[in-house]
Amino acid sequence: MKYIITESQSKLLQPTIQSLIDSELDSLRTESEDWGMEDMDAIHEVQSVDKIVIDRIVTVSKIKVYVNIYTNSNRNDFDNLRAEIQYRIEDWLPNIELYIENIIDDREFGPGIDW
Protein backbone atom coordinates (compact mmCIF):
# COMPACT_ATOMS: atom_id res chain seq x y z
CA MET A 1 0.00 0.00 0.00
CA LYS A 2 1.32 3.43 -0.95
CA TYR A 3 0.96 6.35 1.45
CA ILE A 4 1.04 9.98 0.38
CA ILE A 5 2.41 12.42 2.93
CA THR A 6 1.31 16.01 2.64
CA GLU A 7 3.43 19.01 3.57
CA SER A 8 1.53 19.56 6.82
CA GLN A 9 1.99 15.89 7.74
CA SER A 10 5.72 16.15 7.03
CA LYS A 11 5.94 18.96 9.58
CA LEU A 12 4.33 16.66 12.12
CA LEU A 13 6.85 13.95 11.22
CA GLN A 14 9.85 16.24 11.71
CA PRO A 15 10.19 15.79 15.51
CA THR A 16 9.93 12.01 15.13
CA ILE A 17 12.53 11.87 12.36
CA GLN A 18 14.80 14.23 14.31
CA SER A 19 14.52 11.95 17.33
CA LEU A 20 15.44 8.92 15.19
CA ILE A 21 18.47 10.74 13.78
CA ASP A 22 19.60 11.78 17.27
CA SER A 23 19.15 8.26 18.60
CA GLU A 24 21.10 6.64 15.76
CA LEU A 25 23.92 9.19 16.05
CA ASP A 26 24.16 8.44 19.79
CA SER A 27 24.18 4.69 19.05
CA LEU A 28 27.00 5.13 16.55
CA ARG A 29 29.00 7.15 19.09
CA THR A 30 28.60 4.36 21.66
CA GLU A 31 29.45 1.64 19.15
CA SER A 32 32.52 3.53 17.93
CA GLU A 33 34.11 3.18 21.37
CA ASP A 34 34.67 -0.52 20.56
CA TRP A 35 35.97 -0.03 17.02
CA GLY A 36 39.63 -0.79 16.32
CA MET A 37 42.51 0.97 14.63
CA GLU A 38 41.36 -0.13 11.18
CA ASP A 39 38.24 1.99 11.73
CA MET A 40 40.06 5.24 12.59
CA ASP A 41 38.53 7.22 9.72
CA ALA A 42 35.01 6.08 10.67
CA ILE A 43 35.70 6.91 14.33
CA HIS A 44 36.90 10.38 13.31
CA GLU A 45 33.82 10.87 11.14
CA VAL A 46 31.47 10.04 14.04
CA GLN A 47 33.42 12.07 16.60
CA SER A 48 33.55 15.10 14.28
CA VAL A 49 29.78 15.59 14.47
CA ASP A 50 28.27 17.63 17.29
CA LYS A 51 24.72 17.31 16.00
CA ILE A 52 22.61 16.71 12.95
CA VAL A 53 19.57 18.96 12.53
CA ILE A 54 16.77 18.68 9.99
CA ASP A 55 16.69 21.66 7.63
CA ARG A 56 13.55 20.63 5.76
CA ILE A 57 11.49 17.66 4.64
CA VAL A 58 10.25 17.30 1.08
CA THR A 59 7.70 14.65 0.30
CA VAL A 60 7.33 13.44 -3.25
CA SER A 61 7.56 9.75 -4.02
CA LYS A 62 9.88 9.38 -1.01
CA ILE A 63 10.46 11.26 2.23
CA LYS A 64 13.48 13.43 1.45
CA VAL A 65 15.06 14.83 4.59
CA TYR A 66 17.67 17.55 4.19
CA VAL A 67 19.96 17.92 7.19
CA ASN A 68 22.60 20.30 8.46
CA ILE A 69 25.61 18.68 10.07
CA TYR A 70 27.33 20.68 12.81
CA THR A 71 30.98 19.68 13.00
CA ASN A 72 33.77 20.33 15.49
CA SER A 73 36.59 19.65 13.01
CA ASN A 74 37.81 20.53 9.54
CA ARG A 75 36.25 17.36 8.15
CA ASN A 76 33.81 17.94 5.29
CA ASP A 77 32.93 14.39 4.21
CA PHE A 78 30.13 12.79 6.19
CA ASP A 79 28.53 10.65 3.49
CA ASN A 80 29.31 7.35 5.22
CA LEU A 81 27.69 8.58 8.44
CA ARG A 82 24.69 9.92 6.53
CA ALA A 83 24.30 6.61 4.69
CA GLU A 84 24.54 4.56 7.91
CA ILE A 85 21.95 6.69 9.70
CA GLN A 86 19.65 6.49 6.67
CA TYR A 87 20.07 2.71 6.57
CA ARG A 88 19.15 2.40 10.25
CA ILE A 89 16.15 4.74 10.02
CA GLU A 90 14.81 2.80 7.02
CA ASP A 91 13.70 0.13 9.52
CA TRP A 92 11.00 2.59 10.67
CA LEU A 93 10.50 4.62 7.49
CA PRO A 94 11.40 2.47 4.46
CA ASN A 95 11.00 5.27 1.92
CA ILE A 96 13.25 7.85 3.62
CA GLU A 97 16.29 9.46 2.03
CA LEU A 98 18.73 11.72 3.89
CA TYR A 99 20.61 14.49 2.10
CA ILE A 100 23.28 16.76 3.52
CA GLU A 101 22.20 20.35 2.99
CA ASN A 102 25.01 22.15 4.85
CA ILE A 103 28.07 21.32 6.90
CA ILE A 104 28.40 23.96 9.58
CA ASP A 105 31.61 24.52 11.54
CA ASP A 106 30.38 24.55 15.14
CA ARG A 107 33.69 26.06 16.27
CA GLU A 108 33.09 29.28 14.35
CA PHE A 109 31.43 31.22 17.17
CA GLY A 110 33.07 29.51 20.13
CA PRO A 111 31.47 28.22 23.32
CA GLY A 112 29.05 30.30 25.30
CA ILE A 113 28.07 32.74 22.57
CA ASP A 114 24.34 32.93 21.99
CA TRP A 115 23.41 34.59 18.71
SELOLO-661058 format. One record per atom (N, C-alpha, C): z, y, x. Coordinates in Angstrom, 3 decimals. Atoms other than C-alpha are relative to their C-alpha. Example, Ala and Ser with C-alpha at 12.3 -4.5 7.8 and 13.67 -1.06 7.14 Angstrom:
% SELOLO-661058
R:up:north:east
R:0.000:-1.190:0.890
R:7.800:-4.500:12.300
R:0.000:1.200:0.900
R:-0.060:-1.190:-0.820
R:7.140:-1.060:13.670
R:0.730:1.090:-0.770
This chain:
% SELOLO-661058
R:up:north:east
R:0.000:-1.170:0.840
R:0.000:0.000:0.000
R:0.000:1.241:0.890
R:0.120:-1.226:-0.768
R:-0.954:3.430:1.317
R:0.813:1.101:-0.664
R:-0.797:-1.111:0.501
R:1.445:6.355:0.961
R:-0.565:1.300:0.533
R:0.435:-1.330:-0.393
R:0.378:9.978:1.037
R:1.242:0.881:0.065
R:-1.150:-0.879:-0.172
R:2.934:12.415:2.414
R:-0.492:1.438:-0.061
R:0.377:-1.401:0.148
R:2.644:16.010:1.306
R:0.716:0.844:1.049
R:-0.622:-0.897:-0.967
R:3.570:19.014:3.434
R:1.479:0.204:-0.302
R:-1.418:-0.192:0.336
R:6.817:19.559:1.534
R:0.817:-1.252:0.309
R:-0.701:1.239:-0.342
R:7.742:15.894:1.992
R:0.162:-0.135:1.512
R:-0.107:0.090:-1.454
R:7.027:16.147:5.715
R:1.147:0.865:0.512
R:-1.142:-0.838:-0.390
R:9.584:18.965:5.945
R:1.311:-0.716:-0.280
R:-1.195:0.785:0.289
R:12.122:16.658:4.329
R:0.171:-1.135:1.005
R:-0.034:1.072:-0.999
R:11.222:13.954:6.852
R:0.423:0.487:1.379
R:-0.238:-0.520:-1.340
R:11.710:16.240:9.846
R:1.390:-0.322:0.540
R:-1.319:0.344:-0.552
R:15.512:15.789:10.195
R:0.144:-1.492:0.309
R:-0.068:1.443:-0.237
R:15.126:12.009:9.927
R:-0.764:-0.377:1.262
R:0.798:0.293:-1.187
R:12.361:11.867:12.530
R:0.687:0.566:1.243
R:-0.708:-0.589:-1.135
R:14.314:14.233:14.802
R:1.177:-0.882:0.409
R:-1.128:0.892:-0.279
R:17.330:11.946:14.516
R:-0.466:-1.276:0.706
R:0.556:1.190:-0.650
R:15.189:8.916:15.437
R:-0.393:0.295:1.441
R:0.391:-0.390:-1.356
R:13.776:10.743:18.467
R:1.233:0.147:0.883
R:-1.236:-0.187:-0.766
R:17.267:11.783:19.602
R:0.651:-1.332:0.333
R:-0.626:1.309:-0.187
R:18.599:8.258:19.152
R:-0.737:-0.831:1.053
R:0.783:0.781:-0.960
R:15.764:6.636:21.104
R:0.082:0.599:1.406
R:-0.158:-0.633:-1.311
R:16.047:9.189:23.924
R:1.362:-0.369:0.588
R:-1.329:0.411:-0.463
R:19.786:8.436:24.157
R:0.011:-1.465:0.428
R:0.076:1.423:-0.361
R:19.053:4.688:24.184
R:-0.703:-0.189:1.340
R:0.716:0.099:-1.272
R:16.552:5.127:27.004
R:0.860:0.487:1.162
R:-0.904:-0.479:-1.059
R:19.093:7.154:28.998
R:1.012:-1.077:0.366
R:-0.978:1.060:-0.242
R:21.659:4.362:28.595
R:-0.645:-1.182:0.715
R:0.706:1.124:-0.611
R:19.153:1.641:29.447
R:-0.402:0.300:1.441
R:0.479:-0.350:-1.336
R:17.925:3.527:32.518
R:1.094:-0.144:1.060
R:-1.099:0.183:-0.951
R:21.373:3.178:34.113
R:-0.063:-1.373:0.664
R:0.105:1.357:-0.539
R:20.559:-0.516:34.666
R:-1.341:-0.278:0.680
R:1.294:0.209:-0.617
R:17.024:-0.030:35.968
R:0.142:0.007:1.521
R:-0.062:0.120:-1.455
R:16.324:-0.790:39.634
R:-0.873:1.013:0.721
R:0.770:-0.914:-0.854
R:14.630:0.969:42.514
R:-1.483:0.038:-0.354
R:1.422:0.022:0.340
R:11.177:-0.128:41.356
R:-0.309:0.868:-1.226
R:0.161:-0.824:1.204
R:11.732:1.989:38.240
R:0.377:1.459:0.240
R:-0.465:-1.356:-0.323
R:12.586:5.240:40.060
R:-0.779:1.085:-0.725
R:0.774:-1.028:0.690
R:9.723:7.215:38.530
R:0.374:0.055:-1.481
R:-0.398:0.038:1.417
R:10.669:6.076:35.011
R:1.401:0.576:-0.179
R:-1.358:-0.560:0.063
R:14.329:6.910:35.697
R:-0.071:1.521:0.101
R:0.145:-1.449:-0.165
R:13.310:10.376:36.899
R:-0.581:0.639:-1.255
R:0.618:-0.529:1.216
R:11.143:10.870:33.817
R:1.037:0.141:-1.114
R:-1.030:-0.038:1.048
R:14.036:10.035:31.466
R:1.051:1.055:0.325
R:-1.056:-0.933:-0.377
R:16.597:12.074:33.423
R:-0.474:1.449:0.047
R:0.540:-1.357:-0.043
R:14.275:15.102:33.550
R:-0.034:0.683:-1.370
R:0.080:-0.543:1.355
R:14.473:15.588:29.780
R:1.395:0.354:-0.504
R:-1.248:-0.419:0.633
R:17.294:17.628:28.270
R:-0.019:-0.336:-1.485
R:0.137:0.281:1.430
R:16.002:17.311:24.725
R:-1.465:0.023:-0.385
R:1.322:0.001:0.597
R:12.951:16.710:22.608
R:0.169:0.540:-1.418
R:-0.160:-0.668:1.289
R:12.526:18.957:19.568
R:-1.344:0.034:-0.725
R:1.223:-0.040:0.810
R:9.991:18.681:16.769
R:-0.465:1.440:-0.168
R:0.628:-1.303:0.206
R:7.633:21.663:16.686
R:-0.564:0.083:-1.417
R:0.566:0.050:1.354
R:5.763:20.628:13.549
R:-0.440:-1.419:-0.309
R:0.497:1.286:0.470
R:4.640:17.665:11.491
R:-1.248:0.257:-0.815
R:1.261:-0.110:0.734
R:1.076:17.298:10.255
R:-0.284:-1.368:-0.605
R:0.278:1.271:0.669
R:0.295:14.649:7.700
R:-1.442:-0.018:-0.467
R:1.361:0.275:0.456
R:-3.245:13.442:7.328
R:-0.023:-1.490:-0.287
R:-0.020:1.450:0.204
R:-4.018:9.753:7.565
R:1.215:-0.631:0.683
R:-1.203:0.447:-0.696
R:-1.007:9.385:9.882
R:1.004:1.139:0.002
R:-1.013:-1.037:-0.162
R:2.228:11.263:10.460
R:-0.084:0.452:1.454
R:0.150:-0.530:-1.343
R:1.448:13.429:13.479
R:1.148:0.968:0.261
R:-1.173:-0.793:-0.331
R:4.587:14.829:15.056
R:-0.232:0.651:1.357
R:0.172:-0.753:-1.234
R:4.190:17.554:17.667
R:1.379:0.414:0.489
R:-1.335:-0.251:-0.531
R:7.193:17.919:19.958
R:-0.053:0.912:1.217
R:-0.218:-0.768:-1.222
R:8.462:20.302:22.601
R:1.008:-0.771:0.829
R:-0.905:0.680:-0.915
R:10.071:18.682:25.615
R:0.645:1.050:0.894
R:-0.767:-0.915:-0.840
R:12.812:20.675:27.331
R:0.415:-0.767:1.254
R:-0.222:0.714:-1.249
R:13.002:19.680:30.984
R:0.923:0.776:0.933
R:-0.893:-0.604:-0.985
R:15.490:20.328:33.765
R:-0.540:-0.211:1.415
R:0.626:0.227:-1.307
R:13.014:19.648:36.595
R:-1.410:0.575:-0.009
R:1.383:-0.470:-0.104
R:9.537:20.531:37.814
R:-0.998:-1.010:-0.553
R:0.871:1.063:0.520
R:8.153:17.361:36.251
R:-0.781:0.519:-1.212
R:0.802:-0.430:1.152
R:5.290:17.937:33.812
R:-0.766:-1.148:-0.648
R:0.655:1.163:0.590
R:4.206:14.391:32.927
R:1.049:-0.868:-0.692
R:-0.958:0.760:0.791
R:6.185:12.787:30.129
R:-0.690:-0.949:-0.971
R:0.759:0.825:0.933
R:3.488:10.654:28.529
R:0.580:-1.402:-0.159
R:-0.607:1.326:0.125
R:5.216:7.349:29.311
R:1.230:0.039:-0.911
R:-1.178:-0.157:0.855
R:8.438:8.580:27.693
R:-0.410:0.222:-1.455
R:0.503:-0.255:1.347
R:6.528:9.921:24.687
R:-0.506:-1.290:-0.637
R:0.565:1.249:0.515
R:4.693:6.610:24.298
R:1.102:-1.010:-0.342
R:-1.096:0.943:0.252
R:7.909:4.561:24.545
R:0.791:0.396:-1.248
R:-0.720:-0.449:1.195
R:9.698:6.689:21.947
R:-0.853:-0.235:-1.237
R:0.890:0.264:1.128
R:6.667:6.493:19.647
R:0.015:-1.481:-0.352
R:-0.002:1.446:0.228
R:6.571:2.711:20.067
R:1.272:-0.442:-0.724
R:-1.273:0.395:0.608
R:10.255:2.400:19.152
R:0.156:0.541:-1.422
R:-0.106:-0.602:1.339
R:10.022:4.737:16.150
R:-0.955:-0.680:-0.978
R:0.963:0.678:0.870
R:7.021:2.801:14.813
R:0.632:-1.153:-0.777
R:-0.717:1.015:0.777
R:9.517:0.125:13.695
R:0.403:0.543:-1.370
R:-0.413:-0.628:1.257
R:10.670:2.585:11.003
R:-1.162:0.686:-0.714
R:1.138:-0.724:0.572
R:7.494:4.620:10.503
R:-1.269:-0.463:0.708
R:1.127:0.620:-0.712
R:4.459:2.473:11.403
R:-1.210:0.897:0.211
R:1.182:-0.847:-0.137
R:1.924:5.274:10.995
R:0.323:1.343:0.658
R:-0.392:-1.235:-0.676
R:3.616:7.854:13.246
R:-0.688:0.107:1.356
R:0.549:-0.287:-1.321
R:2.032:9.463:16.294
R:0.729:1.214:0.543
R:-0.666:-1.128:-0.650
R:3.890:11.723:18.726
R:-0.963:0.663:0.976
R:0.821:-0.784:-0.913
R:2.098:14.489:20.608
R:0.885:1.038:0.670
R:-0.757:-1.028:-0.714
R:3.525:16.759:23.279
R:-0.699:1.335:-0.205
R:0.529:-1.340:0.235
R:2.986:20.353:22.196
R:0.235:0.888:1.223
R:-0.369:-0.835:-1.144
R:4.847:22.150:25.012
R:1.027:-0.714:0.854
R:-1.060:0.411:-0.915
R:6.896:21.317:28.067
R:0.676:1.290:0.441
R:-0.736:-1.247:-0.213
R:9.584:23.964:28.399
R:1.036:-0.218:1.095
R:-0.956:0.079:-1.097
R:11.536:24.523:31.607
R:1.328:0.544:-0.511
R:-1.316:-0.364:0.533
R:15.140:24.547:30.381
R:0.823:0.788:1.015
R:-0.737:-0.705:-1.045
R:16.275:26.058:33.689
R:-0.365:1.474:0.049
R:0.549:-1.348:-0.088
R:14.352:29.282:33.086
R:1.042:1.084:-0.257
R:-0.948:-1.037:0.372
R:17.171:31.218:31.430
R:1.392:-0.228:0.561
R:-1.298:0.289:-0.573
R:20.128:29.511:33.074
R:1.026:-0.319:-1.055
R:-1.027:0.402:0.956
R:23.317:28.215:31.470
R:0.736:1.215:-0.568
R:-0.860:-0.999:0.614
R:25.303:30.304:29.048
R:-0.702:1.219:-0.560
R:0.726:-1.144:0.538
R:22.573:32.744:28.066
R:-0.524:-0.348:-1.368
R:0.418:0.262:1.365
R:21.988:32.934:24.341
R:-0.978:1.078:-0.429
R:1.041:-0.961:0.365
R:18.709:34.588:23.412
R:-0.146:0.066:-1.454
